[in-house]
């Protein structure tokens, strides 16, 4: 009984997969492609800008401190 049920389920899944493969993809015109690309870009843009700004500020502060320490050490100033 259990084996028969599994065979029927497997056959059903295979038939669905074959049926979906026979459908042609929906073509998109250039306006739809541009709209989709703009939508994806706008949804991810702010996150990327924030990540870049954080990386720049963190990296810039570390480099500034290293240069300042180097100048102070070269001039014999203790901090």
C-alpha positions in Angstrom: 0.0 0.0 0.0 2.7 2.4 1.0 4.9 1.5 -1.9 2.0 2.0 -4.4 1.3 5.4 -2.9 5.0 6.4 -3.3 5.0 5.2 -6.9 1.9 7.2 -7.7 3.3 10.4 -6.1 6.6 9.9 -8.0 4.8 9.5 -11.3 2.7 12.6 -10.5 5.8 14.7 -9.8 7.5 13.5 -13.0 4.4 14.2 -15.1 4.3 17.8 -13.6 8.0 18.3 -14.3 7.6 17.2 -18.0 4.4 19.3 -18.4 6.2 22.4 -17.1 9.2 21.9 -19.4 6.9 22.0 -22.5 5.8 25.6 -21.7 7.7 28.3 -23.6 9.1 31.2 -21.4 7.2 34.5 -21.6 9.2 36.9 -23.7 10.0 40.3 -22.2 10.3 43.5 -24.2 13.1 46.0 -23.6 10.9 48.2 -21.5 10.0 45.3 -19.1 13.7 44.3 -18.9 14.7 47.9 -18.1 12.0 48.2 -15.5 13.0 44.9 -13.8 16.7 45.9 -13.8 15.9 49.3 -12.3 13.7 47.7 -9.6 16.4 45.3 -8.6 19.0 48.1 -8.6 16.9 50.5 -6.5 16.1 47.8 -4.0 19.8 47.0 -3.4 21.3 50.4 -3.9 20.9 51.9 -0.4 22.3 48.8 1.3 25.4 48.9 -0.9 25.9 52.6 -0.4 25.7 52.2 3.4 28.1 49.3 3.4 30.6 51.3 1.2 30.3 54.4 3.4 30.9 52.3 6.6 33.9 50.6 5.1 35.3 53.9 3.9 34.8 55.6 7.3 36.3 52.7 9.2 39.3 52.2 6.9 39.8 56.0 6.7 39.9 56.4 10.5 42.4 53.6 10.9 44.7 55.0 8.2 44.5 58.5 9.6 45.4 57.3 13.1 48.3 55.3 11.7 49.7 58.2 9.8 49.3 60.5 12.8 51.1 58.1 15.0 53.9 57.8 12.5 54.3 61.5 12.2 54.3 62.0 16.0 56.8 59.2 16.4 59.1 60.6 13.8 59.0 64.0 15.5 59.5 62.5 18.9 56.1 63.6 20.3 54.6 61.3 22.9 50.8 60.8 22.8 
